[in-house]
Amino acid sequence: MPAEQEAVKRAIQQLASEAIQLAVIDMVGVATGERPLEQVADFCPYGWGGAVYQLGPDRKVLNVLGMYGGCLTLSQSNWHPRRGELYAQRETRREARKDFGRIPALCWTDHAAAVKDATGEAETDSTIIRWVGEIESDGSRLMNLSGRSAALGDGPSRHQEAHGRFLREQAHSLSTVTI
């Protein structure tokens, strides 16, 4: 990006960071179920990312309480999207618990198959069963959400193109090594 756009991006990131630091959980809203803690997470071949939020009292303001993300190893980047989605949900829950404790959340996913894993409707492997158990261990629930509505989770899982190019080059160099 041009320098001017980079400066704008940094300014927006700073404002977002300050807004997240100022946001607080309304525990009464969580306890009554009126305004539950919510989470959206996503996976892509470069990384995982997610956000934890709660609606404001007016139901118009989205109070983002935390945003989390991380990179993947080469083997993880080749996972089936269903496995990757549950990994992103699990990692986001783990990070959120460090900040907020074991407060249950509605964990929104745009993979309907992941919800079937959570309800036992689909046959799956033991790793997925353990991950779903960990996600839901505090009372959290995996819920289905339209893929186009999951932008808050999509953003942190995506990295800038330069990072993606670097990862592709690394993967290519590893695949061309001869022993």
N, C-alpha and C positions, 0 to 999 in steps of 0.2 A: 504494500500500500504506500501511497505517497506520504511524506512526512506530516502533512496537515491532517490526513485521515488517521494516522497513527496517534497524533496528539489528541484528536477527538476521541478515539477509542480508549486511550488511557484515562481521559477525563470521565468518560461514561463508566469505566471500570471502577474508578475512585468513588464516584457517586453511588454506584451499586454497592460497593463494599461498605460505605458509610451507612447506607440504608439498612443493610443486613445487620450491621453491628448495633443499630438503634432499635431494631425490631425485637419484641419480646413475645413469648408465648402467653396466650390467655388461657391459664390453667382451668378456669371455671368453664370456658367454652369447650375445652378438651374433655373435662370430666363429665359434663352433661351431654356431650355428643353434639351440641349445637354447632360448634365450629371445630371439627377435629383437626388434628395435625395431619398433613397430607404430604406425600412424597411422589415425585415422578423421577424416573431414572431411565437411562438408555445406554446402549452399547453400539460401538462401531469398530471396525478393524483397528483403529488407532488407539482407542481407549474407552473408558466408561465414565459416566457422569450422572449427577442427579442433584435435585434440589428438594429441600424440605420447606414447607410453607404452611400458612394458616390464613384463612380469609379474615379481613377486618370486620369489626362489629357491623358496619354498614353493608357487608357482603359485596362491596365493590372494589375494595383495596386488597391486593394480594401482598401479604407480609412475608417476604422471603426471609427465612430464619437461618438458612445455611445452604451453601452450594459446595458440592464435592466432586472430585474427579481424579482419575489416575490413568496411567498408561498400561498397556498390555505387553506381554511377551509375544514373541513371534508365534509360538504355538497357540496361545490364547487368542490371538487375532484371527486364527483360522477356525475357531469354534463356530458351531451352528448358531445362528442368531437367537434361537430360543434359549440355549445354554448361556450365551453372552448376556441376554436380557436379565436372566435371573441372577447372574453374577453381578451385574450393575446394581440391581435392586438390593442384593445382599451387602455389597460394599457400601452403598449409600446408607443403609440401615446401620451398619457397623459404625460408620463415621458420625452419623447423627446421634447415636447412643453415647458417643464420647462427649458430645456437647450438651445433650438434653436428658440423658438417662434413658430408662426403659419406658418411655411414653409411647403408647401404641399409635400407629399412623395408618392411614389408607394409602397403600402403595400402588399407584397407578402405573399400568404397563400397557403398551400398545401391541402386545403379543397375547392374543386370546389363548394360545396353547399354554402359556405360562400359568394362566389362571386355571386351566384344566389340570395342570400339574398340582396346583395347590388344593384343588377340590377332590383329587383322586380320580377324576374322570378319564385321565389318560395314563397309559402305561409308560413308565419312565425309569431312568436308572437311579441308582442309590445316591449319587452325588446330587442330583436335582432334588431328591426327597430331603436330603440333609439341608440343602440351601433353603428350600421352602420352609422347613422346620425352624431354621435359624431366623429367617425373615419374620415369621409369624410367632416366634417364641414369646414376645411381649404383648401379644394381643393384636398386633398389626395384621392387616389383611391385604392380599393381592387382589386388585380390582382391574377390570378391563377399561381401556380408554382408547378412543379413536386415535390412530397414528398421527393425524394432522393436528391433534390437540396436545401433543406431547413435546412442544417446542422447548419448554423450560428444561426438560431432561435432555433433549437433543443437543442443545448448545454446548454444555460442558463436556460432552463425549466427543465432540468434534475439535480438531486442532487445526491451526492454520495450515495452508497448503505447503509452506516450507517444511513444516514438521512432517506432514504426510509424505512429501518427496524424500526427506531424509530416511524415514522408515522403509519406504519402498527400495531405496538404494541399499540399505542395510540388508534387507531380505534378499535382494538380488545378489549382493556380494557373498552372502552365506550360501546361496544355492549354487554358486559357480565355483566354490572352493573344491579342489580335488585332493584326495587323500592318497 
